[in-house]
């Protein structure tokens, strides 16, 4: 589809730039989380001196780049950028070419435009005339992902894990737009005759995609189902936009929390959600968000901490089970 040049990305960014440059994007975070031998990547980070308090994700992202000999990486900066600065320095010390993309602190069109133009210069792109072509092309695929999202809560035939899996890959389209579009079409065809899931308890999952995707299946075994993945849905660009710049201005995650709260509350009502699981990386700064979410979201919230383990521990499983039971009792009482 495109050339052999591969550029890693550390998070969601205007991916149209990477495709327009002729390179193949690779979401390093997704690649690490999904890899069957991801422990090897963590060990590489530890062997190269990354301290324990940096967290598994930082070690894993670094190790993934080193072990797969990724020569170019776009490091994405947004809000909590401490880890991004550290990663950029570690990569550069190992000879990796680092490009920097900064989401502006405030949602400002001119600031975002300048950041996009700055990244284009770093990538040595002569012009940005084809960005709108790529936005149109990628939006065809995003529309399929949005359809999967709708079937999650409207028809109840998509699991929380499947929703997560297909929407999370909207960051890089798995490096091949044609192949990924086919994959989504095939999935939609496979599930059209599926019977609806029977779990009555409907949950929202807010915060970054979890380091342990098996949490979705654990939730279902406890008698609930995730019908809303906040950030993964944002990767599919759910709001109409007139340009690449406007599209990424409407992407809620990198900016102030008020638009996230507005989006979450709207989806709670639309999807008839009973409770919220808030995933936070204990090595990040999401604890401040936690306080605001509890004040602004009118539903019970269970906080799940990630960052130091690749698997869901027994304590967290017990907390999820108790949370679901509490919601079930609440539903029974209200009936």
Secondary structure, 3 states (H helix, E strand, C coil): CCCCCEEEECCCCCCHHHHHCCCEEEEHHHHHHHCCCHHHHHHHHHHCCCCHHHCHHHHHHHHHHHHCCCCEEEEEECCCCHHHHHHHHHHHHCCCEEEEEECCCCCCHHHHHHHHHHHHHHCCCCCCCCHHHHHHHHHHHHHHHHHHHHHHHCCCCCCHHHHHHHHHHHHCHHHCHHHHHHHHHHHHHHHCCCCCCCCCEEEEEECCCCCCCCHHHHHHHCCEEEEEEHHHHHHCCCCCCCCHHHHHHHCCCCCCHHHHHHHHHHHHHHHCCCEEEEEEECCCCHHHHHHHHHHHCCCEEEEEEECCCCCCCHHHHHHHHHHHHHHHHHHHHHC
